[in-house]
Amino acid sequence: MAVNDKRYRNVAAIFGVTGLVGKELARKLLSTRKWKVYGIARNRDSCSNNRIMNIEGEAYHFISCDLLNPKETQEKLSPDVLDDVTHIFWVTWASQFPLDTRECFDENKAMMSNVLNAILPFSKALKHFSLQTGVKHYVSLQGPIFERLDKDRVYREDSPRVASGNGRNFYYGLEDLLQERLVGKVPWSIQRPGLILGSSQRTIYNFIGSLCVYGAICKHLSLPFVFGGTKECWEEMYIDISDARLVADQHIWAATTQEISMITSSTSRGRGWEAFNAINGEGYTWMGIWRDIGIKFGLEVPEENMFSEDFMFSSAMSDKGSVWDEIVVKEGLVDTKMEDLANWGFIDVLFRCPVKMLAAREKVYELGFKTKYQALDSISYWIDVMRADRLVP
């Protein structure tokens, strides 16, 4: 059985430790010197281990595990390893299939089910399960929800689930599974971020990675730093930004604050869980900050040439893989391919989003979580982190 090390008050299992929020969660927990952390992911991030281990090597244990494999999950997450876990942070998802498909729904539910089957039978010390989903909880990629009628809606945590898309948002499947398996046993919470900003090379929707690669290619080839998207997405705020530092702090706050523990306890409201939007809480527009982002990359960005409705990232950058290879060699960066850091199709969708995905944060604010970040400050910070990790120049 796992040894109960009295040096550590709490023991975390972070599923998705190499992701944007997972890395920051590990760093923050370990920096307190009061936590032991098990970081679980299929593969290591070539940079995340160094940043984490520099903080508290003895308290950090990485577990390589394919959570979609039931047998491997049982073996890797056995009582001999995770008997002392007090808090679970679920910040991972299976991205093999498109969102809002039955395959994506089933795969993500199966992955969590494998973990619960492995851990719950012996988890006597478990105090809280913190699930990360997102503001996409409130919209569907299918059906009438994308009509302009919902353009200016701001979503609160009690907004109903979306009926269109046949309920195939895998967030719903994960919530229902936790309700089924944890009710009356372990309290749990849900954190719903917007566009997450962080540093990772293991994240399919990595905005900062995409932005940094784009900026580096523009500088290398002396290309204009153009925002390609709709006029509405350029001039108006269409999605909340969520700094990975804020999201990680909110996970920890929801999992450890006594008042929140009382709210999410199975006896307080009879359901054993609570949902919280996890967003920066400050407004922005791309039109207002795009030039400053370009300057951060060392680019000259004339105000009259910043925006183009015709510019598509997936078209303009599709043949730039060899350019990125040159940049990696020239700058002595971590050996990555362009696709490891950048997702041009995601950027095109983001900058052409047909409906606003804006969330309210009064709930966490009133309960005492008051952390906020400005969008430009978050972007600048995470660009610096990716540079420090030698992922980008």
C-alpha positions, 0 to 999 in steps of 0.5 A: 500500500502507499505510504502515508507520508505525514509531511504532506497534508494533502495528496493530489492526483492530477489527470491531464498533468501535461495540459495547460491547467494540469501543469499549473495545478501541479506547480501551485500545489507543490509550491506550498510544500504541503502537497504530494502530487501524482501527475497522470498523463499518457506521455510526459511533456518535455518541459513540464517535468523540469518546471515541476521538479525544480519546485519539489522533486520528492513530492512529485510522481509522474504516472504514464497511463493510457486511461482508455485502457481499462487493464492498464488503468487498473494496474497503474492506479492500484492501491499500491500507488494511489491509496493516499489520494485526498483530491482528484483534479480531472483536467483531461479529455479524449480528443480523438473524435470531433466534439458533440459526436457520440464517439467523443461522448462515449470515449470520454465517459469510458476514460473517466469510468476506467479511473473511477473503477480503479480508484473508488474501491479503495479510496478511503482518504478521498475528500474532493473531486474537481472536474474541469469542463468549459463554457461550451457546456452552454452551447452546441456545435449543432442546432439552433443555439448558434443562431444570432438570437443568442448573440448577447446572452451571458451564461450562468452556472444554472443555465440549462443544458443544451437540447440540440446536438442530442445531448452529446456534449461529453461534459454532460456524460462526465457530470452524470457519471460523477453524480452516479458514482460519487453521490453520498460518498465524495463531494465534487465541483465543476470548473467551467473555463473559457479560452484557456491560456497556458503553456503546453505541447500536449494540448490540441486547442493551444491558443498561446502556442498557435499565437506564438508560432504565428508570430515567430513565422511572421517575424522570420518571413517578414509577414504582416501580423494579420488578425483573420476573422469576422468583423464582429469577433474583431470588434466585440468580445465573443469568448471569455479568456481563462488564465491557467493560473486562475483556473488552477487557483479556482480548482484548489479553492473549490476543492479545499475551502471549507465554505465550498466543502459545505456547499458541495457536501452531500448533505447541504443541498442533497446533490453533492456538487456545485458548478463554477464558471472559471474566467478572467472576469475582465473585458477585452477585444482583439481590436484593442490588444492585437497591436500590443501582441504583435509588439510583444513578438517584436513585430511592427503592426500598422493599425490600418493593416491589422484586420482582414476578413479574407485571411484564413490561418489554416490556408496561410500557415498550412505550408509553413511547417518547414519554416517552423523547422528552420526557426526551431534549429536557428533558435535552439528550441525544444524539437517540435513540429508546427502541429505540436504547438499550433492548431490553425483550424481552431484559430479560424473557428475561434476568430469566426465564432458565430455566437458569443460564449460569455459567462458570469462570474458573480457566483465565485466572486460572492463566495470569496474567489476574487482573482482576476486577470487582464487579457493582455497581461495573461497573453504576455505572461504565457508567451514569456513562459513558453519562451522560458520553456524554450518552446518558442523564440 
